[in-house]
Amino acid sequence: MRCYLQFHLALFIFILCMADSNTPLLYQNRAKPTSTLTLLGASGSVGSTTIDYLERNSSIKLEAISVHRSTGILSRLIRKHSIEKVCITDTTAATGSLLDLKREFPQVEFFSGPTGLIQMVEAAQKSDTVLTAVVGAAGINATLKAIDLGKKIALANKETLVTAGPVIASRLENSESSLIPVDSEHNAIFQVYTGRDHIPDSISQVILTASGGPFRDWSVSEIQNATREQVLNHPTWSMGPKITVDSAGMINKGLELIEAHFLFGVPYRSIQAVIHRDSYVHGMIRTSDGGYLIAVSRPDMVYPVAHALCYPAAVPVAHDPVVEPADWPSLSFEKIDPAKYPGFGLCTQAGKTGGTAPAILNAANEVAVSLFLQNRIRFTDIPDLLEWTLNSINIETGTELGIFVEADQKARALLHERYGDSLQ
Ligand code: MG
């Protein structure tokens, strides 16, 4: 009887541990250096860095690109890179510009809308890699299509993993695809993780760094009155508005924590984040002996972009300017103040809850950030709205895409209803 109880206790503890950890999603052994690329989100911050890298240093061919509304960049890019396929995901922007573009570039195949994005990924048969740099959960279906087609995914869209991590995990397992992180912290961790990952129990903590955003020296009461301009004034990174708002409240770091859980298969209790003001150290691993492996570079997205595209080969050309260690800023670290960044704690909580909780959190955050950017709510209302939405919707578990899409839509609908918006 005692043996029976011990067995069941051990099984229970095993199941509890399993619920908090998973298989790493990288499948990096399947990856090959990129030769032809489909770039989703060409006009954003990561998209522009990617194009700049390709134009300066690379022989990688650009076959297909997408933009959301920034159609103004298309003519130059199509000409310069002989691009064969283009998608404009915003249907209004597509209606306004497709006629002229088709006349100017009759040889190019054009697509439009969210469905067009998936069709373009499928049509771009020369591409061995898809870099997804679109903003928000809009990247999920195109990423899933690329996984099913066995392409290497260079993932710069964290919302895809946060919203549908279990679906991505199950699709990756059954494909020839690999997933190389482009988010700077995860790419840095990946660089010190590979080589350690095959040694059982050698990694005891995965540590993300955070700049602390523009409010790291503000008091909680000062943050209450933060304006849109102050929120958008990031101290170290130049990024798009959505991720800059996320960074100011450390919700970006919370989403990255969930991203790290899925990417590296580590339980939440083994992932932490620290403030590092200079953004020179992007990620660390604490080894089981208490030592640390850290990855350092200037805060420039060219490092993770080039690494993800070239992997598993080395990036052949140094990114200017190279900074000697004697010229690095001091590598100091601080704890995150939970009272100052309540959104960070909510993300951790949603990650630990699992199931559709991160999808609800992410969708609520996308709507809340958009309301804030329209000056309709205060910055400090964002975490309150996330908590309210998480408490208003039932959490479900599974690996069917439908339950995550439904959770995402419910959260958006609930918030739009609360603010009297007509549903798109
Ligand atoms: Mg990041």
Residues whose N, C-alpha, C, O or C-beta is under 5 A from the ligand:
A	BS01	MG	D183 S184 E185
